[in-house]
Amino acid sequence: MFCKVLKLTNGDTVIANIVEETKGYVEVHRPMRVVVSPKASLEDHVYQLSMMKWDPLLNFSVPARIFKQSIVSVAEATNDVYKVYVELYDQFEAGTEKDNIELSESEEEVVQQEDEEKFKELINLLTANNQTIH
């Protein structure tokens, strides 16, 4: 596996298996966004690392292209990060990841009601802030 960490101009840190590289783009398979956040600890410089699909709208089984003008840097992953990525990668290959959360009927009703309320709030917000500035 030819795995690299890519820093992008939008601030994302992506770890992915590089499939192909051309003059204009890098084609990656199973790109995952890496999120690093400080962890509350007594020790200094302790961080929590999490990985998730880079973009949930992408077909994760088909390689994606990242154009080189969007890449700030490319580096090797540490052994620990690489191990976690390979483990997640293998889970996706095996099809054992859970994309959907199963809800009971009563939970679905609550979620639908919450979604309807959020939608009404959004409509009110959009109509309230509907002014044209010249």
N, C-alpha and C positions, 0 to 999 in steps of 0.2 A: 504494500500500500504506500503510495506517494503522498503523504499527508503533510499539509502546511497550514500555518496560521497566517491569515490575511487581515491586515488592518485596512479598512476602507475609508474613503473621504467623508462618508456620512457618520463616522464614529463607530460603526459596527466592527467587532472582532469576529471573524469567521474562521472556523477550522473545517477543512474539507479535504477530501481525496482528490488530487489533481489528476484529471483524465487526459487533458490535452492543453497545449499552450501554443498560441499563434502570435503573430506580431501585434494583433489588436485585442485579443482577449485570452482569458484563462477559463477553461471549462472544468467545472468541479462537480463531483458526485457526492450526494448526501451532505450538503453544507449545513453546519450547525453554528448558531450564534453563541458566542461565549459571553457570559455576563459575570463580571467580577465585582463583588461588593464587600465593603469592610465588614468584618464580623465582630460583634461585641465580645471582647475578650480582655483579659488582664495583660496579655502579651501584646507587644507592638507588632504591627505589620502582619496581622492575621486576616486572611481574606476567605470569602466563600465563593466558590466557583460553580456556576451552573451552565448547562448546555441545553439548547432547545433548537427545534427546526429553525433555520434562518428565516424563512418566510413560509408561514402556514398555507399560503395560496399556491405554492409550487408543488408540482408533481415530484415527490421526493425520490422516485425510482428512475427519473430521467435527469441526466446531467444539466446543470445550469451554467450559463456564460456570465462571467464577470469581466467587464471591459477594463482594460489596463489603466485607462485614465481615472478610474474609480479606486484604484489600489494605491495606498500610501506606502505600505511595506509588506514584505513577505519574510517569514521566519520559520524556523523549525520549532515544533512544540516540545515542551519538556516531556520526560518519560511518563510522569504521572498524568499529564493532560492527554498524552497520546493513548495511554491505557484506557482512560475513561472514554475517549472518542471511539476507540476500536470496540469497546464493550457496547456502546450505544449503536454503533454502526452494525455490529453483528445482530443486535436485537432487531433492528429495522430489516436486515436481510432475512432473518428468520420469521419476521412478521409477528413478533411477540409484543410489540409496542401497543399501547392503548391510545388511539386517537380520540375515541369518544368515551364520554362518561355515561354510564347507564343510570338513569333516574327512575325511581318508582313513579307511579301515576300521580300520587299526591305531590311529590317533589316537582314533577313536570308542570303541574297546575300553578304552583308557587312561582316557578321560573317564568312561565308565560305571563302571569299577572305582573311580575316585576318588570319584564320586558315591555309590556304594554304601558306601564307607568313611565318608564324611562323614555319610550318613544313619544308619549304625550308631552313630557318635559322638554324633549329636544325640539318638537314642533313649536311649542310655546317660545322657546329660546330663539329659534330661527325667525319666527315671525316678529318677535319683539325687537330683534336686532336687524331689521330689514330696512335700513335707511340708505339712501344714495347720497354720496358725498361728491360734490363737483369741485 
